[in-house]
């Protein structure tokens, strides 16, 4: 029963994160002042597209899925460590709150790019380890979804942990995901701007030589 509850909260958490990330990027990072109705309300098209973006934000769906599943499994096992170091993984004590905090999402957020740079320098940019460690968005999405599901599960199943701390864990973890989406969206805007600038320069050069 607890596992089913966890899976339910995992799907719910992943879905809400996806939509919150989408609307945040659309409203605050797109640089647009006006929006089409479909951009705001057409969830039938918005959700599948944005859910997939969690896995292929680095244009590598296969490694994105691997990164997502790895971070899910690793984070899930991490949340169970409270039972080894404390009374249980769901009781009202520091170990429970720590192992259900945003610590691991932050580790993926900051650690994955560092590993990518390290592997790129030692193994090459096309090595599997480099490509996998470059899937920061997928790592963060899987980890944050798991943290949210784990927090809601222990509170819903046992009611021993303080709701206030559970709430803080969920919100802080969600913030890590939204910040990653913001960071990626701004990077894409810079890349798009650079491409537009290059095309503009080429057009100017062609006009000057009479092409």
C-alpha positions as CSV (number, residue, x, y, z in Angstrom):
1,X,0.0,0.0,0.0
2,X,2.8,2.4,0.9
3,X,4.5,1.7,-2.5
4,X,1.3,2.4,-4.4
5,X,1.0,5.7,-2.4
6,X,4.6,6.6,-3.3
7,X,4.0,5.9,-7.0
8,X,0.9,8.0,-6.9
9,X,2.7,10.9,-5.3
10,X,5.7,10.5,-7.7
11,X,3.4,10.8,-10.7
12,X,1.6,13.7,-9.1
13,X,4.8,15.5,-8.1
14,X,6.4,15.0,-11.5
15,X,3.3,16.3,-13.3
16,X,3.0,19.4,-11.1
17,X,6.7,20.1,-11.4
18,X,6.5,19.9,-15.1
19,X,3.6,22.3,-15.3
20,X,5.0,24.7,-12.8
21,X,8.4,24.7,-14.6
22,X,6.6,25.3,-17.9
23,X,4.5,28.3,-16.7
24,X,7.5,29.8,-14.9
25,X,9.6,29.7,-18.0
26,X,6.8,30.9,-20.2
27,X,5.9,33.9,-18.0
28,X,9.3,35.0,-16.7
29,X,12.0,33.7,-19.1
30,X,10.5,33.8,-22.6
31,X,10.8,37.5,-23.0
32,X,7.2,37.7,-24.3
33,X,4.6,40.2,-23.2
34,X,1.6,38.6,-24.8
35,X,0.6,35.0,-25.0
36,X,-1.7,32.8,-27.2
37,X,-4.5,31.1,-25.4
38,X,-3.2,27.7,-26.4
39,X,0.1,28.5,-24.7
40,X,-1.8,28.9,-21.4
41,X,-4.7,26.5,-21.5
42,X,-4.0,23.7,-24.0
43,X,-2.7,21.2,-21.4
44,X,-3.4,18.2,-23.8
45,X,-0.5,19.4,-25.9
46,X,1.5,21.3,-23.3
47,X,2.0,18.5,-20.8
48,X,3.3,15.7,-23.0
49,X,5.7,18.1,-24.7
50,X,7.0,19.5,-21.4
51,X,7.2,16.1,-19.7
52,X,9.4,14.9,-22.6
53,X,11.5,18.1,-22.2
54,X,12.6,16.8,-18.8
55,X,14.3,13.8,-20.5
56,X,15.6,15.4,-23.7
57,X,16.5,19.0,-22.7
58,X,20.1,18.2,-23.7
59,X,18.9,16.7,-27.1
60,X,19.7,13.2,-25.9
61,X,16.5,11.3,-25.0
62,X,18.2,7.9,-24.3
63,X,20.8,9.3,-21.8
64,X,18.1,11.6,-20.4
65,X,15.9,8.6,-19.5
66,X,18.9,6.8,-18.0
67,X,19.8,9.8,-15.9
68,X,16.2,10.3,-14.7
69,X,15.8,6.6,-13.7
70,X,19.2,6.6,-12.0
71,X,18.4,9.7,-10.0
72,X,15.0,8.3,-9.0
73,X,16.5,5.1,-7.8
74,X,19.4,6.7,-6.0
75,X,17.2,9.3,-4.3
76,X,14.7,6.7,-3.2
77,X,17.4,4.6,-1.6
78,X,18.8,7.8,0.0
79,X,15.5,8.6,1.7
80,X,15.5,5.1,3.3
81,X,18.9,5.8,5.1
82,X,17.1,7.5,7.9
83,X,16.0,4.1,9.1
84,X,19.6,3.0,9.4
85,X,21.0,6.1,11.2
86,X,17.8,6.9,13.2
87,X,14.7,5.2,14.6
88,X,13.0,5.0,11.3
89,X,12.7,6.7,7.9
90,X,9.5,8.5,8.8
91,X,9.7,9.5,12.5
92,X,9.9,13.0,13.9
93,X,13.7,13.4,14.0
94,X,16.6,15.1,12.3
95,X,17.7,12.1,10.2
96,X,14.2,11.8,8.6
97,X,14.1,15.5,7.7
98,X,17.7,15.5,6.4
99,X,17.3,12.4,4.1
100,X,14.1,13.9,2.8
101,X,15.5,17.4,2.2
102,X,16.7,19.1,-1.0
103,X,20.3,18.0,-0.3
104,X,20.4,15.3,-3.0
105,X,18.7,17.4,-5.7
106,X,21.3,20.1,-5.0
107,X,24.1,17.5,-5.3
108,X,22.8,16.5,-8.8
109,X,22.2,20.2,-9.7
110,X,25.8,21.2,-8.9
111,X,27.6,17.9,-9.2
112,X,26.4,16.8,-12.7
113,X,28.0,19.8,-14.6
114,X,31.3,19.3,-12.6
115,X,31.4,15.6,-13.6
116,X,30.6,16.5,-17.2
117,X,33.6,18.9,-17.3
118,X,35.8,16.3,-15.7
119,X,34.8,13.5,-18.0
120,X,35.0,15.8,-21.1
121,X,38.6,16.6,-20.2
122,X,39.7,13.1,-19.4
123,X,37.5,10.8,-21.6
124,X,36.4,13.1,-24.4
125,X,33.1,14.9,-25.1
126,X,31.6,11.9,-26.9
127,X,32.2,9.3,-24.1
128,X,29.1,7.8,-22.5
129,X,30.1,9.1,-19.0
130,X,30.4,12.7,-20.4
131,X,27.0,12.5,-22.2
132,X,25.3,11.0,-19.2
133,X,26.6,13.5,-16.7
134,X,25.5,16.2,-19.0
135,X,21.8,15.4,-18.3
136,X,21.5,17.8,-15.4
137,X,17.8,18.5,-16.0
138,X,16.9,14.8,-16.0
139,X,18.9,14.2,-12.9
140,X,17.2,17.0,-11.1
141,X,13.7,16.2,-12.3
142,X,14.0,12.5,-11.2
143,X,15.5,13.4,-7.8
144,X,13.1,16.2,-7.0
145,X,10.0,14.1,-8.0
146,X,11.3,11.3,-5.7
147,X,11.9,13.7,-2.8
148,X,8.4,15.1,-3.1
149,X,6.8,11.7,-3.3
150,X,8.8,10.4,-0.3
151,X,7.9,13.3,1.9
152,X,4.2,13.1,1.0
153,X,4.3,9.3,1.5
154,X,5.8,9.3,5.0
155,X,3.4,12.0,6.1
156,X,0.3,10.4,4.5
157,X,1.2,7.0,5.9
158,X,2.4,7.7,9.4
159,X,1.7,11.3,10.4
160,X,4.7,11.3,12.6
161,X,6.9,13.9,10.9
162,X,6.1,17.6,11.3
163,X,4.0,18.8,8.4
164,X,5.8,22.2,8.4
165,X,9.2,20.5,7.8
166,X,7.7,18.3,5.2
167,X,6.3,21.3,3.4
168,X,9.7,23.1,3.6
169,X,11.4,20.0,2.1
170,X,8.9,19.9,-0.8
171,X,9.0,23.6,-1.6
172,X,12.8,23.9,-1.4
173,X,13.2,20.8,-3.6
174,X,10.7,22.2,-6.1
175,X,12.7,25.4,-6.2
176,X,15.8,23.5,-7.3
177,X,13.9,22.1,-10.2
178,X,12.3,25.4,-11.3
179,X,15.7,27.1,-11.0
180,X,17.2,24.5,-13.3
181,X,14.4,25.0,-15.8
182,X,15.0,28.8,-15.6
183,X,18.8,28.3,-16.1
184,X,18.3,26.1,-19.1
185,X,15.7,28.5,-20.6
186,X,18.0,31.4,-20.3
187,X,20.9,29.4,-21.8
188,X,18.7,28.6,-24.8
189,X,17.7,32.2,-25.2
190,X,21.4,33.2,-25.4
191,X,22.1,30.4,-27.9
192,X,19.1,31.6,-30.0
193,X,20.3,35.2,-29.9
194,X,23.8,34.2,-31.0
195,X,22.3,32.2,-33.9
196,X,20.1,35.1,-35.0
197,X,23.1,37.5,-34.7
198,X,25.2,35.2,-36.9
199,X,22.4,35.0,-39.5
200,X,22.0,38.8,-39.4
201,X,25.8,39.3,-40.0
202,X,25.7,36.9,-42.9
203,X,22.8,38.7,-44.5
204,X,24.6,42.0,-44.1
205,X,27.8,40.6,-45.7
206,X,25.8,39.2,-48.6
207,X,24.1,42.5,-49.2
208,X,27.4,44.3,-49.1
209,X,28.9,42.0,-51.8
210,X,25.7,42.1,-53.8
211,X,24.6,38.5,-53.4
